[in-house]
Amino acid sequence: MENIGFIGFGNMAQALAMGFNASEKGSSYRIFAYAPNQKKLKENCSRIGSVPCASLGELVSKCDTIFFACKPYQIEGVLGEIGKDLEGKQLVSVAAGWDYERFAGLIPETAKIQCIMPNTPVSVSEGVLLVAEENNWDENEREELLNLLGSVGRVVELPTRLMNAGMAVSGCGPAFVDMIIEALADGAVKNGIQRKQAYELVCQTLIGSAKLQLETGIHPGELKDNVCSPGGVTIKGVAVLEEEGIRSALIKAIDVCAK
């Protein structure tokens, strides 16, 4: 896995490339990319530190590990163009709605396919990378891939049937969290705090709260209770959030994304 190629170089592919380049493990690989808009591709590759390719064929010829990061509806067309050249290649799909079984009918028997779903925080090595358990990679090859993915975040393996539900949380979740960040910061600004400081306060609070739960394993409800003194300030705010349906809204958001 010395050369890594990205077919499609949009936001997710760029986030992965940035994360790989910044990590000790990922920086040992050379990253290539192809996208139809060559001008934009060259600009993004120059900014991130990747090598632009003029064609799909050029990318496939240079890379043994290829990330399918194009739009899901484009994959069949891409496979129709380069499918015969994928013999023995290691393929990684980040396309929503595509699973092992769907790929298996369209690629050569000797090609290896692994479906994953990263999220954008991989660009700062704090991502979540969902990895489908169903694959046909050799054990050593897959271990190397998981080590690479682990260099940019937390790897979570899931049965294929749960990938959509997982994606709704970790893939769509950053947008929901960003809305929460913005709303909490707006509340701080409303009460006189400068915008930059408001974001700093909110983001560090989220980071610290999440890290506390991950490292202690304490139930979030108990952690919440630890902050809520009887008749205190926090419980009053919690009551307002319950009245406004914050739990129900977030659960419904996950449901609609999973479907």
C-alpha positions as CSV (number, residue, x, y, z in Angstrom):
1,M,0.0,0.0,0.0
2,E,2.7,2.5,-1.0
3,N,0.6,4.6,-3.3
4,I,-2.9,5.6,-2.5
5,G,-5.3,6.9,-5.1
6,F,-8.6,8.8,-4.8
7,I,-11.2,8.7,-7.5
8,G,-13.1,11.9,-6.8
9,F,-11.5,14.6,-4.7
10,G,-14.3,16.3,-3.0
11,N,-14.6,17.3,0.7
12,M,-14.4,13.8,2.1
13,A,-11.5,12.7,0.0
14,Q,-9.6,15.9,0.8
15,A,-10.3,15.4,4.5
16,L,-8.8,11.9,4.4
17,A,-5.8,13.1,2.4
18,M,-5.2,15.9,4.8
19,G,-5.4,13.6,7.7
20,F,-3.1,11.0,6.1
21,N,-0.5,13.6,5.2
22,A,-0.5,14.9,8.8
23,S,-0.2,11.6,10.5
24,E,3.0,9.7,11.1
25,K,1.5,6.5,9.6
26,G,-0.2,8.1,6.6
27,S,2.7,10.3,5.6
28,S,4.7,7.3,4.5
29,Y,2.3,6.9,1.6
30,R,2.2,8.9,-1.7
31,I,-1.3,10.1,-2.5
32,F,-2.7,10.5,-6.0
33,A,-6.1,11.9,-7.0
34,Y,-8.3,12.1,-10.1
35,A,-11.3,14.3,-10.7
36,P,-12.9,15.6,-14.0
37,N,-12.3,19.2,-13.1
38,Q,-8.6,19.3,-13.7
39,K,-8.1,22.9,-12.7
40,K,-9.8,22.5,-9.4
41,L,-8.1,19.2,-8.8
42,K,-4.6,20.7,-9.3
43,E,-5.4,23.5,-6.9
44,N,-6.7,21.1,-4.2
45,C,-3.7,18.7,-4.7
46,S,-1.3,21.6,-4.5
47,R,-2.9,22.8,-1.3
48,I,-3.1,19.4,0.4
49,G,0.2,17.9,-0.9
50,S,-1.2,15.2,-3.3
51,V,-0.4,14.3,-6.9
52,P,-3.1,15.1,-9.6
53,C,-3.7,12.6,-12.3
54,A,-5.0,13.5,-15.8
55,S,-7.1,10.4,-16.2
56,L,-8.6,7.4,-14.4
57,G,-6.3,5.1,-16.2
58,E,-3.2,7.0,-15.0
59,L,-4.4,6.8,-11.4
60,V,-5.2,3.1,-11.6
61,S,-1.8,2.4,-13.1
62,K,0.1,4.2,-10.3
63,C,-1.9,3.0,-7.3
64,D,-2.5,-0.4,-5.8
65,T,-5.0,0.9,-3.1
66,I,-7.8,3.0,-4.6
67,F,-10.4,5.0,-2.7
68,F,-13.8,5.4,-4.5
69,A,-14.7,8.8,-3.3
70,C,-16.8,10.0,-6.2
71,K,-20.6,10.4,-6.0
72,P,-22.4,7.1,-5.5
73,Y,-24.3,7.5,-8.8
74,Q,-21.0,7.8,-10.7
75,I,-19.5,4.5,-9.5
76,E,-21.1,2.3,-12.1
77,G,-19.8,4.5,-14.9
78,V,-16.3,4.6,-13.4
79,L,-16.3,0.8,-13.0
80,G,-17.5,0.5,-16.6
81,E,-14.4,2.5,-17.7
82,I,-11.7,1.0,-15.6
83,G,-13.2,-2.3,-14.2
84,K,-10.9,-4.5,-16.3
85,D,-7.8,-2.7,-14.9
86,L,-8.7,-3.4,-11.3
87,E,-7.4,-6.9,-11.2
88,G,-5.6,-7.5,-7.9
89,K,-6.2,-3.9,-6.7
90,Q,-7.3,-3.0,-3.2
91,L,-10.5,-1.0,-3.3
92,V,-11.9,1.2,-0.5
93,S,-15.3,2.7,-1.0
94,V,-16.6,5.7,0.9
95,A,-19.8,5.9,-1.1
96,A,-23.1,5.9,0.8
97,G,-25.5,3.1,-0.3
98,W,-22.7,0.9,-1.8
99,D,-21.8,-2.4,0.1
100,Y,-19.7,-5.4,-0.6
101,E,-22.3,-7.4,-2.4
102,R,-23.1,-4.5,-4.8
103,F,-19.4,-4.1,-5.7
104,A,-18.7,-7.8,-6.0
105,G,-20.9,-8.1,-9.0
106,L,-19.1,-5.3,-10.9
107,I,-15.4,-5.8,-10.2
108,P,-12.9,-8.5,-11.1
109,E,-12.8,-11.6,-8.8
110,T,-9.2,-10.8,-7.9
111,A,-10.0,-7.2,-6.8
112,K,-10.4,-6.6,-3.0
113,I,-13.2,-4.4,-1.8
114,Q,-13.7,-2.8,1.7
115,C,-16.5,-0.4,2.4
116,I,-16.0,2.3,4.9
117,M,-17.6,5.6,6.0
118,P,-15.4,8.3,7.5
119,N,-16.4,11.7,8.7
120,T,-14.8,15.1,8.0
121,P,-13.0,15.4,11.4
122,V,-10.5,12.9,9.9
123,S,-8.8,16.0,8.5
124,V,-7.6,16.8,12.0
125,S,-7.1,13.2,13.0
126,E,-10.2,13.1,15.2
127,G,-12.5,11.3,12.9
128,V,-14.8,8.3,13.2
129,L,-14.2,5.7,10.5
130,L,-17.0,3.1,10.2
131,V,-15.7,-0.1,8.6
132,A,-18.0,-2.8,7.3
133,E,-17.2,-6.3,8.5
134,E,-18.0,-7.9,5.2
135,N,-14.9,-7.7,2.8
136,N,-12.5,-10.0,0.9
137,W,-9.2,-8.5,1.9
138,D,-6.4,-10.7,3.2
139,E,-5.9,-10.4,6.9
140,N,-2.5,-8.7,6.7
141,E,-3.7,-6.3,4.0
142,R,-6.8,-5.4,6.1
143,E,-4.7,-4.9,9.2
144,E,-2.5,-2.4,7.3
145,L,-5.6,-0.6,6.1
146,L,-7.1,-0.4,9.6
147,N,-3.8,0.9,11.0
148,L,-3.8,3.6,8.3
149,L,-7.5,4.6,9.0
150,G,-6.7,4.5,12.7
151,S,-4.1,7.2,12.2
152,V,-6.8,9.7,11.5
153,G,-9.4,8.7,14.0
154,R,-11.3,6.0,15.8
155,V,-12.1,2.9,13.8
156,V,-15.4,1.2,14.5
157,E,-16.3,-2.1,12.7
158,L,-20.0,-2.8,12.1
159,P,-22.1,-5.4,10.3
160,T,-23.0,-4.3,6.8
161,R,-26.7,-4.0,7.9
162,L,-25.8,-1.4,10.5
163,M,-23.6,0.8,8.3
164,N,-26.5,3.2,7.4
165,A,-27.4,3.7,11.1
166,G,-23.8,4.3,12.0
167,M,-23.4,6.7,9.1
168,A,-26.4,8.7,10.3
169,V,-24.6,9.2,13.7
170,S,-20.9,9.7,12.7
171,G,-21.3,10.8,9.1
172,C,-24.2,13.2,9.4
173,G,-23.6,14.0,13.1
174,P,-20.9,16.6,12.6
175,A,-23.4,18.8,10.9
176,F,-25.8,18.4,13.9
177,V,-23.0,19.1,16.3
178,D,-22.0,22.2,14.3
179,M,-25.5,23.5,14.7
180,I,-25.3,22.9,18.4
181,I,-22.0,24.7,18.5
182,E,-23.4,27.7,16.7
183,A,-26.5,27.8,18.8
184,L,-24.7,27.7,22.1
185,A,-22.2,30.3,20.9
186,D,-25.2,32.5,19.8
187,G,-26.5,32.2,23.4
188,A,-23.1,33.3,24.7
189,V,-22.9,36.2,22.3
190,K,-26.4,37.3,23.3
191,N,-25.1,37.5,26.8
192,G,-22.2,39.7,25.9
193,I,-19.3,37.3,25.1
194,Q,-17.3,38.0,21.9
195,R,-17.9,35.5,19.1
196,K,-14.4,34.1,19.0
197,Q,-14.4,33.5,22.7
198,A,-17.9,32.0,22.5
199,Y,-16.7,29.4,20.0
200,E,-13.7,28.6,22.1
201,L,-15.8,28.1,25.2
202,V,-18.3,25.9,23.4
203,C,-15.9,23.8,21.4
204,Q,-13.6,23.0,24.4
205,T,-16.7,22.2,26.5
206,L,-17.8,19.7,23.9
207,I,-14.3,18.2,23.5
208,G,-13.9,17.9,27.3
209,S,-17.4,16.4,27.9
210,A,-16.9,13.8,25.1
211,K,-13.5,12.8,26.3
212,L,-14.8,12.5,29.9
213,Q,-17.4,10.0,28.7
214,L,-15.1,8.0,26.5
215,E,-12.4,7.7,29.0
216,T,-14.5,6.9,32.1
217,G,-17.4,5.0,30.4
218,I,-19.8,6.7,32.8
219,H,-23.4,6.9,31.4
220,P,-24.1,10.4,29.9
221,G,-27.2,10.7,32.1
222,E,-25.0,10.3,35.2
223,L,-22.5,12.8,34.0
224,K,-25.4,15.2,33.4
225,D,-26.7,14.6,36.9
226,N,-23.3,15.4,38.3
227,V,-23.6,18.9,36.9
228,C,-27.2,19.4,38.0
229,S,-27.3,20.6,41.7
230,P,-30.8,20.6,43.2
231,G,-32.5,23.9,42.4
232,G,-29.4,25.0,40.6
233,V,-28.7,26.8,37.3
234,T,-27.9,23.8,35.1
235,I,-31.1,21.9,35.9
236,K,-33.2,24.9,34.9
237,G,-31.4,24.9,31.5
238,V,-31.9,21.2,31.2
239,A,-35.6,21.6,31.8
240,V,-35.9,24.1,29.0
241,L,-34.1,21.8,26.6
242,E,-36.5,19.0,27.5
243,E,-39.5,21.3,27.0
244,E,-38.2,22.2,23.6
245,G,-37.7,18.6,22.6
246,I,-34.0,18.4,22.1
247,R,-33.8,14.6,22.6
248,S,-36.8,13.9,20.3
249,A,-35.4,16.2,17.5
250,L,-32.0,14.6,17.5
251,I,-33.5,11.0,17.5
252,K,-35.7,11.9,14.6
253,A,-32.8,13.4,12.7
254,I,-30.8,10.1,13.1
255,D,-33.9,8.1,12.0
256,V,-34.4,10.1,8.8
257,C,-30.7,10.0,7.9
258,A,-30.5,6.2,8.5
259,K,-33.5,5.7,6.2
